Amino acid sequence: MRFLKRDFALVTAGVIIGITLIFGQMVLADKNPVAKPDLPIDDLRAFSEIFGRIKSSYVEPVEDKTLLENAIRGMLSGLDPHSAYLDLGEFKDLREGTSGEFGGLGIEVSMEDGFVKVVAPIDETPAAEAGVKSGDLIIRLDDTPVKGLSLAEAVEIMRGEPGSKIMLTIIREGADKPLKLELTRAIIKVKSVRTETLESGYGYVRISTFQSPTGESLREAINQLKTDNGGKLKGLVLDLRNNPGGVLDAAVEVSDAFLNKGMIVYTEGRIQDSDQKFHAKPGDMLNGAPIVVLVNGGSASASEIVAGALQDHQRAVILGTKTFGKGSVQTVMPLTNDTAVKMTTARYYTPSGRSIQADGIEPDIKLDALQISAAEDNGFQPLREADLSRHLENGMLEELGEKPSADEEEKQPLALRDYPLSQALNLLKGMSLMSKR
């Protein structure tokens, strides 16, 4: 079952790309006939002794349940950044994460060198509106230093009543001093898919997160774009920048929308249930029209599945900067007391067999982050034929009678609003022209 997804603002690092519920225990046969103990007895004795010392000598009394829960948390968090013990509240947050509505700041986080690292802010959330960026390191939450806190403790501080405020102190690469950003907590309602017609025949689809309904929403969005553009698209820009991932099935559905056949992604692990393969079904919604996929360092997990699948099948050109590199699968194993263990059980691979783990997707065309500004208007306009006295009129233009609308004339150039998107559109137009020739 692959439907659970953690709350971006509330739970641990990374993005859940696949969920498999496992009950009971798996027993593996040993080829060696000599019986071996299943448990490290000496190490367990040491654990028991330390447990007793804490019970008897710690400066304050500690409940057995707290000690055991802390031990479980430490056991899992010591494995990798994505394995964790989920208590009742965290497990509830995880189960509700795919609904697209949750409380918090709208920020995907992980832990790095004792600080909270921003994987990506979610579109149209307090974090995005306040200017939080992928790669930021959060070093202080209000007056509380992050150093020394666990990720769960830091996340708990960031949670709060909608409408309440929190001050984040951030270290950002390239900034000469820490930044202070004040965010207002809110109920986050994420619309995972939004669209726009960039120019006649050229569509734009932005996927901010991969939720359970994202695949269906994408198909509806593309159908609407087709209707708005005379029933057909010349090309599409698929924007996965700062998309921290989400549900594996949604990533498969999105990839499948543009592929006619072939592998989309496969996973491999130590247990049989971890080995899965996902294939595309016939039917390309764009009928082969060119696609440009925009990615950056905040594109993680499910985003990398889509980018990797379309890249390996040569179905799209990947444009931007190298992606985050989250290529592992977390299995959520519910326990009997409404808690759960979230543990890394597999790696996922692109159709060509590439593992993205700790490496990421290398774009086909690298586009560095640039700040574009308009050239200063000196008021001088070069002389053109139409400016010459007694020039001949172009009768065809008069017959067509086409003039740009006032809205088009006043609209800010796309290159100023979003330079990578403007480059993606130019590339898309070039690909469309070449395909006709």
C-alpha positions in Angstrom: 0.0 0.0 0.0 1.6 3.2 -1.1 -0.6 6.0 0.0 0.9 7.5 3.0 2.9 10.7 2.9 4.3 12.7 5.8 3.4 16.3 6.6 6.0 18.5 4.9 6.1 20.9 7.8 5.8 18.4 10.6 7.7 15.2 10.2 11.2 14.0 9.5 13.6 14.6 6.6 13.2 13.5 3.0 10.1 12.4 1.1 8.2 9.1 1.3 8.1 7.6 -2.2 6.7 4.2 -1.5 4.7 2.6 1.4 4.5 -1.1 2.1 2.8 -2.3 5.3 4.5 -5.3 6.8 3.2 -7.4 9.7 4.9 -10.1 11.6 8.5 -11.2 11.2 10.5 -12.6 8.3 12.7 -15.6 9.2 15.6 -16.3 6.8 17.1 -19.8 6.7 20.9 -20.1 7.4 22.8 -22.5 5.2 25.3 -23.1 8.0 24.0 -26.1 10.1 25.6 -24.7 13.2 23.0 -22.8 15.2 23.8 -19.1 15.8 22.1 -16.8 18.3 19.6 -14.4 16.8 20.4 -11.7 19.2 23.7 -10.1 20.4 23.5 -11.2 24.0 26.5 -9.3 25.3 25.4 -6.1 23.7 21.9 -6.5 25.1 23.4 -7.1 28.5 25.2 -3.8 28.1 22.0 -2.1 27.1 20.2 -3.5 30.1 23.0 -2.4 32.4 22.9 1.2 31.0 19.1 1.2 31.3 19.4 0.2 35.0 22.1 2.9 35.7 19.9 5.6 34.2 16.9 4.4 36.2 18.9 4.4 39.5 21.3 7.3 39.0 20.0 9.9 36.6 19.5 13.3 38.3 15.7 13.1 37.8 13.3 10.1 37.6 12.6 8.8 34.1 9.7 6.6 33.1 10.5 3.2 31.5 8.4 4.1 28.5 10.3 7.3 27.9 13.7 5.5 28.1 12.6 2.7 25.7 11.0 5.1 23.2 14.3 7.2 23.2 16.2 4.0 22.6 14.0 3.1 19.7 14.3 6.6 18.2 18.1 6.5 18.6 18.3 3.1 17.0 16.4 4.3 13.9 17.8 7.8 13.6 21.3 6.4 13.7 20.6 4.4 10.4 20.0 7.3 8.0 18.2 10.7 7.9 14.9 9.2 6.8 14.4 6.3 9.2 12.4 7.2 12.3 10.1 6.1 15.1 6.7 7.8 14.8 4.6 8.3 17.9 0.8 8.7 17.9 0.9 12.3 16.7 3.6 11.9 14.1 1.9 8.8 12.7 -1.4 10.7 12.4 0.4 13.5 10.6 1.9 11.0 8.2 -1.4 9.4 7.4 -3.0 12.8 6.8 -0.2 14.2 4.7 -1.5 13.1 1.3 -4.8 15.1 1.8 -3.1 18.3 0.6 -4.2 20.1 3.8 -2.1 20.4 6.9 -0.9 22.8 9.5 2.5 24.4 9.7 4.9 26.5 7.7 4.9 24.7 4.4 8.5 23.6 4.5 10.3 20.3 3.7 13.3 19.9 6.1 16.1 17.5 6.9 18.9 17.5 9.4 22.5 18.4 8.5 25.4 19.0 10.9 23.0 19.6 13.8 21.0 22.2 11.9 17.7 22.1 10.1 18.3 22.1 6.4 15.5 23.3 4.0 15.0 20.8 1.2 12.3 23.0 -0.4 9.5 25.4 0.5 6.1 24.5 -0.7 4.4 26.9 -3.2 2.0 29.5 -1.8 2.8 28.7 1.9 4.2 30.9 4.7 7.7 29.6 4.0 7.6 30.4 0.3 6.0 33.8 0.8 8.6 34.7 3.5 11.5 33.9 1.1 12.8 30.7 2.5 14.9 28.9 -0.1 16.2 25.4 -0.8 19.5 24.9 0.9 18.9 27.3 3.8 20.2 26.2 7.2 17.9 27.1 10.1 20.1 27.8 13.2 17.6 29.4 15.5 13.8 29.1 16.1 12.7 32.3 17.9 15.2 32.4 20.8 15.9 28.6 20.8 19.2 27.4 19.2 18.6 24.5 16.8 22.0 23.0 17.7 21.4 20.1 20.2 17.8 19.6 19.2 16.6 16.5 17.3 14.7 17.1 14.1 11.5 16.0 15.8 12.1 18.6 18.6 12.8 21.3 16.0 9.7 20.5 14.0 7.6 20.5 17.2 8.8 24.1 17.9 7.9 25.1 14.3 4.4 23.7 14.8 1.8 25.9 16.4 -1.6 27.6 16.2 -2.5 29.0 12.8 -2.0 32.8 12.9 0.9 32.6 15.4 4.3 33.8 14.4 7.8 32.4 14.5 11.2 33.9 13.7 13.6 31.8 11.8 17.3 32.7 11.8 18.9 31.3 8.6 22.3 30.9 7.2 22.2 31.1 3.4 25.1 30.5 1.0 26.3 33.8 -0.5 24.9 35.9 2.4 27.5 37.6 4.5 25.4 37.3 7.7 22.5 35.3 9.1 19.0 36.3 7.9 16.0 36.7 10.1 12.6 35.8 8.5 9.3 36.0 10.4 6.7 33.5 9.3 3.0 33.2 10.3 1.8 29.7 10.8 -1.2 28.6 8.8 -3.3 25.7 7.7 -1.6 24.7 4.5 -3.8 23.8 1.6 -1.6 22.7 -1.2 -2.8 22.6 -4.8 -0.3 20.2 -6.3 -1.0 21.1 -10.0 -1.4 24.5 -11.6 -1.3 25.5 -15.3 -0.8 28.4 -17.6 -0.6 29.0 -21.4 2.8 30.6 -22.0 2.3 31.4 -25.6 -0.3 30.1 -28.1 0.2 26.3 -28.2 2.8 26.1 -25.5 1.6 25.0 -22.1 3.1 25.1 -18.6 2.3 22.7 -15.8 3.7 23.2 -12.3 3.6 20.3 -9.8 4.5 21.5 -6.3 4.1 18.1 -4.5 3.1 14.6 -5.4 -0.1 13.7 -3.6 -2.5 10.9 -4.2 -4.7 12.9 -6.6 -1.8 14.5 -8.5 -1.9 12.1 -11.5 -5.6 12.7 -12.1 -5.2 16.4 -11.6 -2.4 16.5 -14.2 -4.5 14.8 -16.8 -7.3 17.2 -16.2 -4.9 20.1 -16.4 -3.4 19.0 -19.8 -6.9 18.4 -21.2 -7.8 21.9 -20.2 -4.6 23.3 -21.8 -5.5 21.5 -25.0 -9.0 22.9 -25.0 -7.6 26.4 -24.4 -5.2 26.0 -27.4 -7.5 24.7 -30.1 -7.3 21.0 -29.1 -3.6 20.5 -29.4 -0.3 21.5 -27.7 2.9 22.2 -29.6 4.9 21.6 -26.4 4.9 21.6 -22.6 7.1 22.8 -19.8 6.8 20.6 -16.7 8.1 22.5 -13.7 9.4 20.3 -10.8 11.6 22.9 -9.2 11.5 22.9 -5.4 9.2 19.9 -5.5 10.2 17.7 -2.5 8.4 14.6 -3.7 5.6 12.7 -2.2 3.7 9.6 -3.2 5.4 7.1 -5.5 2.1 6.1 -7.3 1.6 9.8 -8.2 5.1 10.0 -9.7 4.4 6.8 -11.7 1.1 8.3 -13.0 2.7 11.6 -14.0 5.5 9.8 -15.9 2.9 7.4 -17.5 0.9 10.4 -18.9 3.8 11.1 -21.3 5.1 7.6 -22.1 3.6 4.9 -24.4 5.6 2.0 -23.0 8.6 0.9 -21.0 9.9 0.9 -17.4 9.2 4.0 -15.3 11.1 3.0 -12.1 12.0 0.0 -10.1 13.0 -0.6 -6.5 15.4 -3.1 -4.9 15.9 -4.1 -1.3 16.8 -7.0 1.0 13.2 -8.3 1.4 11.0 -9.6 -1.4 8.3 -7.0 -0.9 10.9 -4.3 -1.6 11.5 -5.4 -5.2 8.9 -3.7 -7.4 8.7 -2.7 -11.1 6.5 0.0 -12.6 5.7 0.1 -16.3 4.0 2.7 -18.5 0.7 1.9 -20.2 0.0 2.9 -23.9 -1.1 6.5 -24.4 0.9 9.7 -24.5 -1.3 12.7 -23.7 0.8 15.0 -25.9 1.2 12.6 -28.8 4.9 13.0 -28.9 5.0 16.8 -28.6 8.2 18.0 -27.0 8.6 18.4 -23.2 11.1 20.4 -21.2 11.3 19.5 -17.5 12.6 22.2 -15.1 14.5 21.0 -12.0 16.8 22.3 -9.3 18.4 21.3 -6.0 15.0 21.3 -4.3 13.6 18.7 -6.7 13.7 15.5 -4.7 12.4 11.9 -4.5 9.3 11.5 -6.6 10.4 14.5 -8.7 13.6 12.7 -9.5 11.6 9.6 -10.5 9.7 11.6 -13.1 12.8 13.5 -14.4 14.8 10.3 -14.5 12.1 8.3 -16.4 11.5 10.9 -19.0 15.3 11.5 -19.4 16.1 7.8 -19.8 13.3 7.3 -22.4 14.5 10.5 -24.2 11.0 11.8 -23.9 12.0 15.2 -22.4 14.9 17.5 -22.1 15.9 18.2 -18.4 16.8 21.8 -17.8 18.2 23.4 -14.7 20.6 22.4 -11.9 21.4 19.0 -10.3 18.6 17.6 -8.2 18.6 16.7 -4.5 19.5 13.0 -4.7 16.9 11.3 -2.5 16.8 7.8 -4.0 15.6 5.6 -1.1 12.3 4.0 -0.2 10.8 4.2 3.3 8.6 1.5 4.6 6.0 2.4 7.3 5.4 -0.5 9.7 2.5 0.3 12.0 2.8 -1.1 15.6 0.0 -2.3 17.9 -0.2 0.9 19.9 -1.0 3.4 17.0 2.7 4.1 16.6 4.9 3.1 13.6 8.4 2.6 12.5 9.5 4.3 9.3 12.5 2.6 7.9 14.6 2.7 4.7 14.1 -0.7 3.0 15.0 -0.1 -0.7 16.6 2.1 -3.3 14.9 3.1 -6.4 16.4 3.1 -9.9 15.7 4.8 -13.2 14.8 2.7 -16.2 18.4 2.6 -17.3 19.5 1.3 -13.9 20.8 4.5 -12.4 20.6 5.0 -8.6 19.9 8.6 -7.8 20.7 8.1 -4.1 23.1 10.8 -2.9 23.8 11.7 -6.6 20.7 13.2 -8.1 19.6 13.8 -11.7 22.1 15.7 -13.9 20.2 18.0 -16.2 20.7 17.6 -20.0 21.2 21.3 -20.1 22.7 23.0 -17.0 21.2 26.4 -16.3 22.8 28.3 -13.4 20.7 30.5 -11.2 20.9 34.0 -12.5 19.4 37.4 -11.7 18.1 39.1 -14.8 17.4 42.8 -15.1 16.1 44.8 -18.0 18.6 46.9 -20.0 18.3 50.7 -19.3 16.1 52.4 -21.9 18.1 55.3 -23.3 15.2 56.5 -25.4 16.9 55.9 -28.7 15.1 53.7 -31.2 16.9 52.6 -34.4 15.4 53.8 -37.7 13.2 51.2 -39.5 11.6 51.0 -42.9 8.2 52.0 -41.5 9.8 55.3 -40.2 10.9 56.4 -43.7 8.9 59.0 -45.5 6.6 57.6 -48.3 7.4 54.0 -47.3 5.2 51.3 -49.0 2.5 49.9 -46.8 2.2 46.2 -46.1 -1.3 45.4 -47.2 -1.3 41.9 -45.7 -0.8 43.3 -42.2 -3.7 45.6 -42.6 -5.9 42.7 -43.8 -4.9 40.6 -40.7 -5.5 43.5 -38.4 -3.6 41.8 -35.6 -2.3 44.1 -32.8 -1.0 43.1 -29.4 -3.5 43.6 -26.6 -2.9 46.2 -23.9 -2.5 43.4 -21.4 0.3 41.8 -23.6 2.0 45.1 -24.0 2.0 45.9 -20.3 2.9 42.3 -19.1 6.4 42.0 -17.7 8.7 39.9 -19.9 8.9 36.3 -18.9 12.7 36.5 -18.7 12.4 39.0 -15.9 9.7 37.1 -14.1 11.3 33.7 -14.4 14.5 33.4 -16.4 14.7 29.5 -16.3 11.1 29.3 -17.5 11.8 31.7 -20.4 14.8 29.6 -21.4 12.6 26.4 -21.2 10.0 28.1 -23.5 12.7 29.1 -26.0 14.1 25.6 -26.0 10.6 24.1 -26.4 9.8 26.4 -29.4 13.1 25.4 -31.0 12.3 21.7 -30.5 8.8 22.1 -31.9 10.2 23.9 -35.0 12.8 21.2 -35.6 10.3 18.4 -35.2 8.2 19.9 -38.1 11.3 20.0 -40.3 
